[in-house]
Amino acid sequence: MTFGIASTDITSEPGPELAGFLARIQPSTGIHRPLFARAAYMEQGTERLFWLIADSLGYTPEIVARVKKQLSEKYNIEPWRILVQATHTHSAPSASRLSSCGEYDVNYVEKILLPGFFRAADEAKANAEPCQMVEVTGRCGINIDRRNKPTKHTEKRVPAIGWKRLDGSFKAVMLGYTMHPSSYVNGDISPDWPGAAADAVHEFFSKETVPFVFQGACGNINYSKKNFPYEELEECGRVIVRTVADLLKEAQPSTPYLAVQAQPINVQLDYLDMKGIEDFVGLMRQSLAGNAKGLKAVDIWEDWAKNYNIQKGPGFIEADIAAVLIGSRAFVTSPFETLSWMNPELAKHTTIECFAMGYTNGCYNYLPHDAAYDEGGYEPDTSCLWYRNFRIKRGELERLAENSAPLVDAAAKSAGLK
């Protein structure tokens, strides 16, 4: 397979607001460690893929559209063959429009984030070369289900891919883990545990090995602590990478299957009428009484929701869904904070090993599994407030998994895996 990869610094000076928390020190006051945008380019036969990721909470649809348009036109590649993903760190300048959880920073987006994406993509395409691929799966148990409800569930797998030059050296190590990067509510810019894992790739392999750490379906999954010493965060990164490092070094080259299948899917919303909006706003004002930032978010949501109702906005989100087969496993993407139940749901419908990834090609809202609606809690009940959206209708995670599985099987068939 032809493979290229590049990494570029996208750290700002302290000053922008950081995205992800209502209650935190704002604006940013320091830098824990740098933020990066990374791009991987893959080509095999007629199949091509640009996979971009940055240390960010998530992106507006406009950012995703601009990245896809520029790369598509420059490199004559279909937009659906371009993934624009976020690590979902809660300690980066805001590139999404969450209410009262970090103001969107247009200066950062225009002058640092987008140029970083394009620079990384250009460099990845330019240094693409024939590579061998090795793939393994580790297991790591440092994550917990923060909901702690009867249906609590965690994803322990650490899928990893190593790309080796023809001289045997590791050009890149790509790995994923399912855990919210939400360790700190202080004012430090930080890539959180994905950055610590990227550092650990350098430590376990070489400074010349480019790390590419991606996020899973972690809407319900956290690390067990908050605001712990940074040294412990750095050890978290080592723990994750340690599960796959020796396995990758010992693995024999595998068949570098590559295939991409994608389609838009309309994910249905619990559309509220005017009375429903007023009832929800009343509950939120009562719940957030005395919290000025929270009440401001309620006002923003009320204005949005009533205007959406008056304008007769659609009762769904058109979501870009992709199944990307690399080697023997598929990565299934969606633009939601998908709960980890997406993985066992996918396993019901396909025999291909799948790893669900959220925060890809946008970030719209939490996508809970069916039982979460009876159990209640933040994800199914109130998270839509910050996203300026209605909550997603019950059963949509399961429907998304069922509709994604044929894409997985089609990708596997086109690659010759089945």
Sequence and secondary structure as in RCSB ss.txt:
>XXXX:A:sequence
MTFGIASTDITSEPGPELAGFLARIQPSTGIHRPLFARAAYMEQGTERLFWLIADSLGYTPEIVARVKKQLSEKY
NIEPWRILVQATHTHSAPSASRLSSCGEYDVNYVEKILLPGFFRAADEAKANAEPCQMVEVTGRCGINIDRRNKP
TKHTEKRVPAIGWKRLDGSFKAVMLGYTMHPSSYVNGDISPDWPGAAADAVHEFFSKETVPFVFQGACGNINYSK
KNFPYEELEECGRVIVRTVADLLKEAQPSTPYLAVQAQPINVQLDYLDMKGIEDFVGLMRQSLAGNAKGLKAVDI
WEDWAKNYNIQKGPGFIEADIAAVLIGSRAFVTSPFETLSWMNPELAKHTTIECFAMGYTNGCYNYLPHDAAYDE
GGYEPDTSCLWYRNFRIKRGELERLAENSAPLVDAAAKSAGLK
>XXXX:A:secstr
 EEEEEEEE    S S BSS SSS  S  EESS  EEEEEEEEETTEEEEEEEESSS   HHHHHHHHHHHHHHH
T  GGGEEEEE   SSSB  S  TTSS   HHHIIIIIHHHHHHHHHHHHHT EE EEEEEEEE   EEETT  T
T     EEEEEEEE TTS EEEEEEEE        SSEE  HHHHHHHHHHHHHS TTSEEEEEE S TTEEES 
SS  HHHHHHHHHHHHHHHHHHHHH       EEEEEEEEEEEB    HHHHHHHHHHHHHHTTT HHHHHHHHH
HHHHHHHHHHTT  SEEEEEEEEEEETTEEEEE SSEE TTHHHHHHTT SSEEEEE SBS    EE  HHHHHH
  HHHHTTHHHHTS  B TTHHHHHHHHHHHHHHHHHHHHT  
